[in-house]
Structure formats: structure tokens, C-alpha cells
């Protein structure tokens, strides 16, 4: 009879990975607050037209440090967690594919509910699709996994290069062609059903960016995390802190150099300017996000610091619940059925709101884990995922 498969116990959790996941949640709340304030799909156009020079400068620096870097971390951690689950089935006759397919199906329905009731900026649907595709990738040799990780991560550059020669769907198209003004009117003053209708329009208009840009990138990073977990990356880092600190310095230096220097080598007159720019953008994200990742894992490898960072670990243990609850809170703050603060022109105020929301969640998490071992959505997800296991 095969070994039974059960959810990981609290004592068996990897503290540094939970801390990293909690840190990624901080980044998500910092970025998503901008989306709730100005329609996530056109916030670049909104914030680039700010009249206050300080707010413009603050936004430019802020978004360069946050945008897409925390999707990087979450996707990496998604792959890391998948391998840890995959490994549990090595000595069992139970089917990992059946288990994980069910798990991803539940995640897909969470994503659908997120879009329907809260926000068009959902990322859970893309993760559920990625997870199902990973069932093919997870059994491939590591060298093929590495090749696929590189291919999918830089897919946008490849896509834009081919679009020079042949007609392809625009992977970076505008997300809501009727403009931000309608979004300002509806999200700030419309009723719930007006907002729902607009949200579905936005999500549908965002399909190309989701399919041709975010989904391939998430797949590539998920594979990267899967490979890292395969080689016990968190243990190797903790065992050789000096080596990985030097790697952190290297990654941070390259990331800064790319951020300030890559744009200078792109010829704006070239037909491949967009492809080269996006490749450089993703390369910069890679080095900066890896710097964040290494910094948090290195700090977490020290016991005294790890204890201090426990609130981040608790946030990470309840990441699904916290992610959804962030959307609930932001929808109340920014949309018309709550306080209707949509369209704030002061980025600093929006960021302050995001920080307050995160601190509020940290306090709730500290209280919650005094009485329970897992979050409510995590409990539901596990119950459905491990049914018959």
C-alpha cells in the first residue's frame, strides 16, 4: 500500500521561504494599490500625467523598484512550492498529476471569483494555468527545464522580434480602449454592477498581455523556482552565506547598471527597438528581483533575524487569504461602494494607504495564528486538494 500524502505540518515548513513569500506580499500590495487607484491596466498613463513634479519623480522611482519584481518572487516561490509537493509523491503510489490538477482547478475558481467580485488584475488564473502546464515540465531533465525557463522568461522579446516580420497579436496593447476617464467615473461613482461590467471589459481587453506577456514570464519563473527547489537552494544559501552575499552584490550591481544604462544602447529608430527594450527590461527585473530574493533569504538564514521577521513568515503562510483580502480592502477604499477614493493624484498617499493595509494584515495574522494553524482559504484549498489522499 502506498504512503499516504498529507499537507505539510507547521513544524516542517521552511521559515525562510515563508518569510520571502510574506515579503513578496508586501510588494504586491504596494503595486496593486496603484492599480486600484487608477485602473491597473492604464495606471502608467494616469501617473505619467501627474501635475506635481515631486509626485512624478516619486512614482518613477517607486515603480522602478516594485513593478514586476514581486511577480518574479511569487512565481519563483510558486515553482519552489510545487517541487516540494512533487517530492512528497516520490515514494507513493498516489498520482501527483491528479492531486495537482485538482489543486490548480480550485485555484482557477478562486481566480474567477476574484475577477467577478473584486478586481480585473487577478493573477491566480494565470498561476492555475501555469501549474497545469508544469505537469508536463516537471518530469523533464533539468537541462531542458533550464532551456524552457530562459525561453519563456524572455518570450516577450522573441514575440516582438517576430512581429517585425509577420503580423502577430499585439502583446502590449492598451488594456481599455475607451480610456481612463470612463474608469474614473464608474469606479468612483458607479454602482456595483456598473463596476462589474467595466471590470469584465477590462479583463477581456487585457487578454493579449496576459497570454503573450505575463503567462510566459510566469511559466519561466515557475520553472526556475522548481529547479532551485530541486537543488535545495535555501539550504545551500544558508550553508555558504559569504558566497551568496557576494552573489547578491554582483546581482545588485548588474541590476543598477542595467537600469541606468540599457536604454542608452537601444536605437529608437530600429525596427527591433521595442523587442530590445523589453528584453532589457526583463533582464533588469531578473537581476533586481534576484537581489531582493537573495537579500531576504540571507537575512532569514540568521536565527535571530528570522525570529524578528516572523510576521512576514505568518503573512507568507496565509498568502492566498492575504492576497484576496487585500483586494477586498482596496475595493472598499477606492471604489464607489466604499469610500470612493479612486483617482488620487498623490502617489505618496496611495503608498501610505498600501503600507497601512499591510500593517493591518500583519496584526490580523498575528492574532489569527494564536488560534489557528492556517488561513481560512488555505484550509479550504487544502481540504479540496488533499481529498482522498
C-alpha positions as CSV (number, residue, x, y, z in Angstrom):
1,X,0.0,0.0,0.0
2,X,1.4,3.4,-0.9
3,X,2.5,6.0,1.5
4,X,-0.3,8.4,2.4
5,X,0.1,12.0,1.3
6,X,-0.8,14.7,3.9
7,X,-0.4,18.5,4.0
8,X,2.9,19.8,5.4
9,X,2.9,20.3,9.1
10,X,3.6,23.7,10.6
11,X,6.8,22.4,12.2
12,X,8.0,21.2,8.8
13,X,7.5,24.5,7.0
14,X,10.6,26.3,5.6
15,X,10.7,29.5,7.6
16,X,12.9,31.4,5.1
17,X,10.6,30.6,2.2
18,X,7.6,31.7,4.2
19,X,9.4,35.0,5.0
20,X,10.2,35.5,1.4
21,X,6.6,34.9,0.5
22,X,5.5,37.4,3.1
23,X,7.9,40.0,1.7
24,X,6.6,39.3,-1.8
25,X,3.1,40.1,-0.5
26,X,4.3,43.4,0.7
27,X,5.5,44.2,-2.8
28,X,2.2,43.0,-4.3
29,X,0.2,45.3,-2.0
30,X,2.5,48.2,-2.9
31,X,2.0,47.7,-6.6
32,X,-1.7,46.7,-6.6
33,X,-2.7,49.8,-4.6
34,X,-1.7,51.9,-7.7
35,X,-3.9,49.6,-9.9
36,X,-6.9,50.0,-7.6
37,X,-6.4,53.8,-7.6
38,X,-6.1,54.4,-11.3
39,X,-7.2,51.2,-13.1
40,X,-4.2,48.8,-13.0
41,X,-4.3,48.4,-16.7
42,X,-3.6,52.1,-17.5
43,X,-2.0,53.4,-14.4
44,X,1.1,54.3,-16.4
45,X,-0.9,56.7,-18.5
46,X,-2.6,58.2,-15.4
47,X,0.6,58.6,-13.3
48,X,2.7,60.0,-16.2
49,X,0.3,62.9,-16.4
50,X,0.5,64.0,-12.8
51,X,0.9,67.8,-12.5
52,X,3.1,67.7,-9.4
53,X,6.8,67.2,-10.2
54,X,7.6,65.6,-6.8
55,X,4.8,63.0,-7.3
56,X,6.0,62.2,-10.8
57,X,9.6,61.7,-9.6
58,X,8.4,59.6,-6.6
59,X,6.3,57.5,-8.9
60,X,9.1,56.9,-11.4
61,X,11.5,55.7,-8.6
62,X,8.8,53.8,-6.8
63,X,7.5,51.8,-9.8
64,X,11.1,51.0,-11.0
65,X,11.7,49.3,-7.6
66,X,8.4,47.4,-7.5
67,X,6.7,46.7,-10.8
68,X,7.1,43.1,-11.9
69,X,9.8,42.4,-9.3
70,X,7.3,40.8,-6.9
71,X,5.5,38.9,-9.6
72,X,9.0,37.5,-10.1
73,X,9.3,36.4,-6.5
74,X,5.8,35.0,-6.3
75,X,6.3,33.0,-9.5
76,X,9.6,31.7,-8.3
77,X,8.0,30.6,-5.0
78,X,5.1,29.0,-6.8
79,X,7.6,26.7,-8.6
80,X,9.5,26.2,-5.4
81,X,6.4,25.0,-3.6
82,X,5.4,22.8,-6.4
83,X,8.6,20.9,-6.3
84,X,8.3,20.4,-2.5
85,X,4.8,18.9,-3.2
86,X,6.1,16.9,-6.2
87,X,8.8,15.4,-4.0
88,X,6.3,14.1,-1.4
89,X,4.8,11.8,-4.1
90,X,8.2,10.1,-5.0
91,X,7.6,7.2,-2.7
92,X,3.8,7.0,-3.0
93,X,1.6,5.2,-5.5
94,X,-0.7,8.2,-5.3
95,X,-0.9,10.3,-8.5
96,X,0.8,13.7,-8.3
97,X,-0.8,14.8,-11.5
98,X,-4.3,14.0,-10.2
99,X,-3.6,15.8,-6.9
100,X,-2.0,18.9,-8.5
101,X,-4.6,19.1,-11.3
102,X,-7.3,19.3,-8.6
103,X,-5.3,21.8,-6.7
104,X,-4.9,24.1,-9.8
105,X,-8.6,23.7,-10.6
106,X,-9.5,25.0,-7.2
107,X,-7.1,27.9,-7.6
108,X,-8.6,28.6,-11.0
109,X,-12.1,29.0,-9.4
110,X,-10.6,31.3,-6.7
111,X,-9.2,33.4,-9.6
112,X,-12.6,33.5,-11.4
113,X,-14.3,34.6,-8.2
114,X,-11.6,37.3,-7.7
115,X,-12.3,38.8,-11.2
116,X,-16.1,38.6,-10.9
117,X,-16.4,40.1,-7.4
118,X,-13.3,42.2,-6.8
119,X,-10.7,43.1,-9.4
120,X,-9.6,42.5,-13.0
121,X,-6.0,42.5,-12.0
122,X,-6.2,38.8,-10.9
123,X,-3.1,36.7,-11.2
124,X,-4.5,33.4,-9.8
125,X,-5.9,32.3,-13.1
126,X,-2.5,32.5,-14.8
127,X,-0.9,30.6,-11.9
128,X,-3.5,27.8,-12.2
129,X,-2.8,27.5,-16.0
130,X,0.9,27.6,-15.3
131,X,0.6,24.8,-12.7
132,X,-1.2,22.6,-15.2
133,X,1.4,23.2,-17.8
134,X,4.1,22.4,-15.2
135,X,2.8,18.8,-15.0
136,X,4.5,18.3,-18.4
137,X,7.7,20.2,-17.5
138,X,8.3,18.7,-14.0
139,X,9.4,15.3,-15.3
140,X,11.8,16.7,-18.0
141,X,15.6,16.6,-17.4
142,X,17.0,19.6,-15.7
143,X,18.8,20.9,-18.8
144,X,15.6,21.1,-20.7
145,X,13.9,22.8,-17.8
146,X,16.6,25.4,-17.8
147,X,16.2,26.0,-21.5
148,X,12.5,26.3,-21.2
149,X,12.8,28.7,-18.3
150,X,15.0,31.0,-20.3
151,X,12.8,30.7,-23.4
152,X,9.5,31.5,-21.6
153,X,11.0,34.3,-19.4
154,X,12.3,36.2,-22.5
155,X,9.4,35.2,-24.6
156,X,8.2,38.8,-25.0
157,X,11.5,39.7,-26.7
158,X,11.1,36.8,-29.1
159,X,7.5,37.6,-29.8
160,X,8.2,41.3,-30.5
161,X,11.1,40.3,-32.8
162,X,9.0,38.0,-34.9
163,X,6.3,40.6,-35.1
164,X,8.7,42.8,-37.1
165,X,8.4,40.3,-40.0
166,X,5.0,38.8,-39.6
167,X,1.7,40.1,-38.2
168,X,1.1,38.9,-34.7
169,X,-1.3,40.0,-32.0
170,X,-0.1,43.0,-30.0
171,X,1.2,41.6,-26.8
172,X,1.5,45.0,-25.2
173,X,-1.8,46.5,-26.4
174,X,-3.8,49.1,-24.5
175,X,-6.0,47.4,-21.9
176,X,-9.1,49.6,-22.0
177,X,-9.5,51.4,-25.3
178,X,-12.4,53.6,-24.1
179,X,-10.0,55.4,-21.8
180,X,-9.3,56.1,-18.2
181,X,-11.9,58.9,-17.9
182,X,-14.7,56.3,-18.0
183,X,-12.9,54.2,-15.4
184,X,-12.6,57.3,-13.1
185,X,-16.4,58.0,-13.4
186,X,-17.6,54.4,-12.9
187,X,-15.2,53.2,-10.3
188,X,-15.5,56.4,-8.2
189,X,-19.3,57.0,-8.6
190,X,-21.0,54.0,-10.3
191,X,-22.9,51.2,-8.6
192,X,-21.5,47.7,-8.0
193,X,-22.9,46.3,-11.3
194,X,-21.5,49.2,-13.3
195,X,-18.1,48.4,-11.8
196,X,-18.6,44.7,-12.5
197,X,-19.4,45.4,-16.2
198,X,-16.3,47.6,-16.6
199,X,-14.1,45.1,-14.8
200,X,-15.1,42.3,-17.2
201,X,-14.5,44.6,-20.1
202,X,-11.0,45.5,-18.8
203,X,-10.2,41.8,-18.1
204,X,-11.2,40.8,-21.7
205,X,-9.3,43.8,-23.2
206,X,-6.2,42.6,-21.2
207,X,-6.2,39.1,-22.7
208,X,-3.3,39.7,-25.1
209,X,-1.0,41.0,-22.3
210,X,-2.0,38.1,-20.1
211,X,-1.5,35.4,-22.7
212,X,1.6,36.7,-24.6
213,X,3.4,38.6,-21.8
214,X,2.6,37.6,-18.3
215,X,1.7,34.0,-18.7
216,X,5.0,33.0,-20.5
217,X,7.0,35.0,-17.9
218,X,5.3,33.3,-15.0
219,X,5.9,29.9,-16.6
220,X,9.6,30.7,-17.0
221,X,9.9,31.9,-13.4
222,X,7.9,28.9,-12.0
223,X,10.3,26.6,-13.8
224,X,13.2,28.5,-12.3
225,X,11.8,28.1,-8.8
226,X,11.1,24.4,-9.4
227,X,14.8,23.9,-10.4
228,X,16.0,25.9,-7.4
229,X,14.0,23.7,-5.0
230,X,15.3,20.6,-6.7
231,X,18.8,21.6,-5.6
232,X,17.7,22.7,-2.1
233,X,18.6,26.3,-2.9
234,X,17.6,27.6,0.5
235,X,19.8,25.1,2.3
236,X,22.8,25.8,0.1
237,X,22.5,29.5,0.6
238,X,22.3,29.1,4.4
239,X,25.3,26.9,4.4
240,X,27.5,29.3,2.5
241,X,26.4,32.8,3.4
242,X,29.6,34.6,2.3
243,X,29.5,33.2,-1.2
244,X,25.8,34.1,-1.7
245,X,26.4,37.6,-0.2
246,X,29.0,38.2,-2.9
247,X,26.5,36.9,-5.5
248,X,23.9,39.4,-4.1
249,X,26.4,42.2,-4.5
250,X,27.0,41.1,-8.1
251,X,23.3,40.9,-9.0
252,X,22.5,44.2,-7.4
253,X,25.4,45.9,-9.2
254,X,24.4,44.5,-12.6
255,X,20.8,45.4,-11.9
256,X,21.6,49.0,-11.2
257,X,23.9,49.2,-14.2
258,X,21.2,47.8,-16.5
259,X,18.6,50.1,-15.1
260,X,20.6,53.2,-15.8
261,X,22.5,52.1,-18.9
262,X,20.5,49.7,-21.0
263,X,18.2,52.3,-22.5
264,X,21.2,54.2,-23.9
265,X,22.2,51.4,-26.2
266,X,18.8,51.0,-27.8
267,X,18.4,52.7,-31.2
268,X,14.8,54.2,-31.1
269,X,14.8,54.1,-34.9
270,X,15.4,50.4,-35.1
271,X,12.5,48.1,-36.0
272,X,13.7,45.9,-33.1
273,X,13.7,48.8,-30.6
274,X,10.7,47.5,-28.7
275,X,12.0,43.9,-28.6
276,X,15.4,45.0,-27.4
277,X,13.9,47.4,-24.8
278,X,11.6,44.7,-23.4
279,X,14.4,42.2,-23.3
280,X,16.5,44.7,-21.4
281,X,13.6,45.4,-19.1
282,X,13.2,41.8,-18.2
283,X,16.9,41.3,-17.8
284,X,16.9,44.3,-15.3
285,X,13.9,42.8,-13.5
286,X,15.8,39.5,-13.3
287,X,18.9,41.0,-11.5
288,X,16.9,43.3,-9.2
289,X,14.4,40.7,-8.2
290,X,17.1,38.1,-7.6
291,X,18.8,40.7,-5.4
292,X,15.6,41.0,-3.3
293,X,15.4,37.2,-3.2
294,X,18.9,36.7,-2.1
295,X,18.8,39.5,0.5
296,X,15.7,38.1,2.2
297,X,16.9,34.5,2.2
298,X,20.3,35.6,3.6
299,X,18.7,37.6,6.4
300,X,16.3,34.7,7.1
301,X,19.3,32.3,7.4
302,X,20.3,34.1,10.7
303,X,18.2,32.7,13.5
304,X,17.9,36.0,15.5
305,X,16.8,37.9,12.4
306,X,14.5,35.1,11.3
307,X,12.7,35.5,14.7
308,X,12.4,39.2,14.1
309,X,10.9,38.6,10.6
310,X,8.3,36.1,11.9
311,X,5.4,38.5,11.0
312,X,6.5,38.2,7.3
313,X,6.5,34.4,7.7
314,X,3.0,34.4,9.1
315,X,1.9,36.6,6.1
316,X,3.5,34.0,3.8
317,X,1.8,31.1,5.5
318,X,-1.5,32.7,4.7
319,X,-0.6,34.2,1.3
320,X,-3.8,33.3,-0.6
321,X,-6.1,34.7,2.1
322,X,-4.0,37.8,2.4
323,X,-3.9,38.3,-1.4
324,X,-7.7,38.1,-1.7
325,X,-8.3,40.2,1.5
326,X,-6.0,42.9,0.1
327,X,-8.4,43.2,-2.9
328,X,-11.4,43.3,-0.6
329,X,-9.9,46.1,1.4
330,X,-8.7,48.1,-1.6
331,X,-12.1,47.7,-3.3
332,X,-13.7,49.2,-0.2
333,X,-11.2,52.1,-0.1
334,X,-11.1,53.0,-3.7
335,X,-14.4,52.0,-5.3
336,X,-17.8,53.7,-5.1
337,X,-19.5,51.1,-2.8
338,X,-16.9,52.0,-0.2
339,X,-15.1,55.3,0.2
340,X,-14.8,56.1,-3.5
341,X,-11.2,57.4,-3.3
342,X,-10.4,56.2,-6.9
343,X,-8.2,58.5,-8.9
344,X,-6.0,60.0,-6.2
345,X,-3.3,62.2,-7.7
346,X,-0.9,61.9,-4.8
347,X,1.1,58.7,-5.2
348,X,2.5,59.2,-1.7
349,X,-1.0,58.9,-0.3
350,X,-1.7,55.8,-2.2
351,X,1.5,54.2,-1.0
352,X,0.8,55.2,2.6
353,X,-2.6,53.5,2.3
354,X,-0.9,50.4,1.0
355,X,1.5,50.3,3.9
356,X,-1.3,50.8,6.4
357,X,-3.2,47.9,4.8
358,X,-0.2,45.6,5.0
359,X,0.4,46.5,8.7
360,X,-3.3,45.9,9.4
361,X,-3.0,42.5,7.8
362,X,0.2,41.7,9.8
363,X,-1.7,42.4,13.0
364,X,-4.6,40.2,11.9
365,X,-2.2,37.4,11.0
366,X,-0.5,37.6,14.4
367,X,-3.9,37.3,16.1
368,X,-5.2,34.6,13.8
369,X,-2.2,32.3,14.3
370,X,-2.6,32.4,18.0
371,X,-5.8,30.3,17.5
372,X,-5.4,28.6,14.1
373,X,-2.6,26.8,12.2
374,X,-3.6,28.0,8.7
375,X,-5.6,30.7,6.9
376,X,-9.3,30.1,6.0
377,X,-8.8,30.0,2.3
378,X,-5.7,27.8,2.7
379,X,-7.7,25.4,4.8
380,X,-10.4,25.2,2.1
381,X,-7.8,24.8,-0.6
382,X,-6.0,22.1,1.2
383,X,-9.2,20.3,2.0
384,X,-10.2,20.1,-1.6
385,X,-6.7,19.4,-2.8
386,X,-6.0,16.5,-0.5
387,X,-9.4,14.9,-0.7
388,X,-8.9,11.1,-1.0
389,X,-5.2,11.5,-0.1
